[in-house]
């Protein structure tokens, strides 16, 4: 049995004028660490709210652990953990008071499922008497995760849990998720950070409410159909402007200190580099590179 099933889910707002989720179908296997990858406004949060029974779909059906998200919302709520993108715990309560409160909601206690949260809780335990609103971003993140886990959920939904968190805390958080997965919890996480996609077993790339691809990160990268090149010069902006007017260029976009480009059939990278130098671009360098998830996402988005 799949832990999560979405079957032709559609959700609109403003009397159908805004399509947040557009005919989405996908499945998440039990015990899987699954990523929903896309920028702000892609539809990730709407999908999470449907799966956590907070929002009704306009069309289609969704199930979690075999329970229907509309008809069986009470059964689902006792079996899932949900960490929304915005910190939503009681900021005037202390760390300990928040944990006790959420444990009580599910008829549990911190001690009952302590083995599950031990590694995370030990990092925030020294701040037990500090109000949640006074914690750092990373500590708020860990407290929210503890509260989502306090009743030992079967499926854990994390909506952009690392947004606005420093790089070190992001790495620590993903290490915690890996540990939780080993305990048999199904984890569905959304993120706008393409580098985090590589930490998931499978991912769904979503844009404009539509799923563009569902597969392992490596398989999605392997499906990149053409050679990708990185090119740079002393004046990167001037070079980008020039490349976008070149007939040989199929796609071009800035990527750090380089510009990532693909060429039309019959075009040659050495010829292109020479042409750019002849047009006055200094120190032009180009090389073939392996595409990443972000390159694959951009290509799929441009083809949509």
N, C-alpha and C positions, 0 to 999 in steps of 0.2 A: 504494500500500500504506500502511495506517495504521501508525504507529510503535508504538502500544500499543492492544491490544484486550482488553477485559474482557467475557466472555460469561456472564451469570448466575452470577457468583461469589458463593459463600456461605462464611462462616467462622464457626464457633462455638467457644466455650471452655467448660470445666467440664462436659463431657459434654452439650453442647447447651443448657445453661441460659443462657448468655450469647451472644447473637447479635451479633458484632462487624461482620460484613459480610453484608448481607441481599439476595441476588439482584441484584447490581450488574452493569449492562452499560453500557459507554461505549467511545468510541474517541478516540484522540488522533492528529491528523494529523502527518505528518512535518514537522519544522521549526517546530512550534507551541509557543507558551508557554502551557501549560495549567495552571489552578489548581484544586486540590481544597480547597474552602472549608468549614470547619465547626469547631465547638468541640471541646474535649478530650473524648475518649470517643466521637467520632462514627464512628470506623472508618478514619480516614485512614492511620494507621500500619500497621494490619493489611493494607490494600490495598497499601501500598508494600512491605511485607515479602513479599507474594505476588509482586508484579511483579519484585522483585529476587531471587527464588528462595530466600528465607530462610524461607518459610512455605508449607505446602501447603494449598490450598483444600479444603474439604469437598465442594463441588459446583462445577460450571462449569469454564470454561477461561480461560486468560490467555496472551496472546502479546506478545512484545516484538520488533519488527523481524521478525515472522513466525516467531519461534522460540517453541516451547511452554515455559512457565515451569516445568513439571514434567519433561518429557522432555529438553529441550535446555538445562538450567541452565548447563552449562559454556560453551556458545556465547553465552548471554546475559550471563554475568558478564564476559566479555571485551569486551563491546560497550556496557556501561552504566557510569555513574558514580553513586554513591550517597552522599548526605550525610545520615546519620540525625539525628533531632532532638537527641539528646544528644551532646555532644562526645566522640568515641570514638577520637581519635588517641592515640599514646603520649606521655603527659604528661611522662615523664622524658627523652624525646628532644628535641633542639633542633628548631627550624623546619627547618633544612637536612636534618637526619637523617631527619625524618619524610617529607619530600619525596623524598629519595633512596630510602628504604625502599619507599614505595608505587610509585615508578617502577620499581624493580627487580622488584617482584611481577609486573608486566606486561611485563617484558623491555624496558623503555623507560628513558629518562633525562630529567632536567630539560631538558637542551639540545635533545632531539629534538622536543619539543612546546612549546618555550619561547614561540613566537608565540601559542599559545592562552592561556597563563597569564600572559603578560608584564605586562599592566595590573594584574592582581591581585597577582602576586608582587612587583612593584616596591614595593608599599605595605608589605609585611612583610619585605622583604629586609634592611632595617637591623637586624632582630631575628633574623637567621639563627642566631646562637649562643645565643639565649635558649630555655630549655626551654618546650615547648608549654603546660605547666600553669601557667606564669607569665604567659601572654599575657592581654590584656584580652579581653572577650567579642567585640568586633568583630574583633580580630586572629585569635582562634581560628576565627571564622567564615570569614575569608578563607583561612586555612591549610587548613581542612577542604575548602573549595571547590577550592583548588589541587590537593590530593591526589586529589579526586574526578575532576579533569580531566586528571591527569598522563599518562594513557594515551590521550587524545583519544577519549572515548566518543561513541557515536552518540546515545544517550539519557541524559539526566541527571535523576536523581530526587533531589529535595530535600525532606526531611520537616521541616516547620516550621523553616526555616533562620534565621528572624529572631526567634524567640521568646527573650525575655530580653535582646535587643540594643537599644541606645539608638536614638533616632529618626534621628540622622545616619547611623549605620552601616546602618540599615535602608534608607535612601534610596540610599546608596552601593551596597548589595548588589543592589538591583533595577536600578540602572544597569548593573552588571556583567552581570546576566542578560540585559538587552537587547542588550548587546554580544555575548554568547555566542550568542544566537539569530541574530544577523546572520551568524554563521559556520556556520550550518546545523545546529546542535545542537538536537534536540528536548528541551524542558525541561518536566518535570512537577513542580510545586511544591505543597506543602500549606501551609496557614496558617490560624490561627484569627482573624487580623486581617481584618475585612471591607474595610477601606480598601485593602488590598493586592490584593483581587480586581480592582479597576479597572485594575491594571497587567498583567493577563493578557488574552490574546486570547479565550479561552473559559474558562468555569469550570463546575465541577460543585458544587452545593450539597449537602452530605451531613449527615445527622443520624440518629442511632440506627442506623447501618449502611446506611441507605437513601439513594439519590440522589433529591433532590426536584426538581432542575431542572438541565439542561445547556444552556448557550447563551452568547452573548457577554454581558458585564456589562450593556451598554446595553439589550440585548433583554430581559433578565430584569427590569430596572427598568421598561422600557416596558410589561411585562405586569402591573404593579401595577394591580388592577382598579377601585380607588375613589380618591377624593380623600383625600390625607393632610394632616392639620392639625398645627401645632405650637401649643401653648397653655401659658401660664405665669401665675403669680401670685406674690405675695410669699411665701406659704408653699406651696412646691411639693409637699411631702409631703401636706399636708392636702388640696390640690387633687386630687392623684392618687387619694387614698382616696375623695374625693367623686365623682370621675368614674367610678370603677369601680362605683359604685352607681347611676349614671344610666341609665335605660332607652334613652336616645338613643345611648349609646356602644356601638360594636361591638368596638373594641379600644383599649387604652391602655397605654402603658409609658413609663417615664422615659428621657429621651434628652438627656444634658447638662443644660443649664439649662431645657430645655423638656420637655413631655410630648407624645409623638406619639400622635394619636388618629385613628380612623376612625369615621364615624357610620353609624347604621342608616338605611335608606331612609326618606325623608320628614323627616329631622331637619335642622336648620339650625344652622350654626356661630354666627351672630349671636345666635340665640335661646339657645343653650347658654351663650355668654359672659355674656349678660344674667342668666340663671338663676344662674350661679355668683356673680355680683356681688350678686344679691339674697340669696344665702345667706351673705354676709359675707366672701367672698374678695376681697382688695384687689388693685387694679391687674391685673385679668385682661386678658391680651392674647392674641389668636389670629390665625393666618394660615395660608393654604394653602401647602404646600411640595412640592418634588419629592422623591419617595422615593429612598432610597439602597439599596445592596445589603443592608445590615443590616435595613432595613425589609422588604424583599422576603423575606429569610431568615426573619424572625420570623413574617410572615404565612403563608408556606408551612409552617413548623413547626407553627403553630397549627391549620392545616387538615389536617395529617397524622393 
